[in-house]
Amino acid sequence: MGRVAVKRHETTLCKVAIADEAYVDELLSSDRVNLTASALDAKAHALVRLGALIAIDAETPAYMWTLESARRAGASNDEIVGCLLAVMPTLGVARVVSAAPKLALALGFDVATALEALN
């Protein structure tokens, strides 16, 4: 009987599904290791992390490091804000509405002040 070839993504899914301690520790050991293991480019990696922050309703300070990573990888402010739009169908309007002013502050823009100026 021949040996069944296991694809990389299948091995990864198995390791994550069982919370393989050595693998998880390796993934969390450094951002570089995590980036390489993800098989994403640096910009996509940072934008995915941003989407996760939106999903968990993170506070403004949590966005700062991820925004800097996204910017270093070449993401524009429009692409960063585009994450809000991309996750809306999955997360819902309420979660995105909650995240928008927090993300804005992390970008150096105060939505509340801008809205007051319109009145």
Steps between C-alpha positions, in 0.01 A plus 500: 500500500628845407540786738238775473650840427387760750482857380647786704161658570367165625792457738453854625127448556568182697760670720271795572194277557679308774670813637842341442691675776837512322343632181290763681803612702698532176225708337488730798878526540538793261309698243748394232436130569125559499517696175704230328273222622189686383620499136354850467690807391570755771218736398235227483624363834462840669158560345377159615616583851315830476185313401543284809524808722176628350341160559588496870395863549849602609567837658691775322846426648486143368482633144821703520759224453300328228450828313874564510566152362248559224655835412853356498372234260362769268133509595331832440249658736232416243600132510504506880152652511400254228537227762189642669306466178634152426397355836158667518306218328656245736505693826197720457439870493500548878851360543637712217326814628659435840845451346495800264571777754766288673677428173466866404670613822781253439540660157512845661147605400228584754161406355309666785674835441447475126130427545460790746661733246233402248220613734 
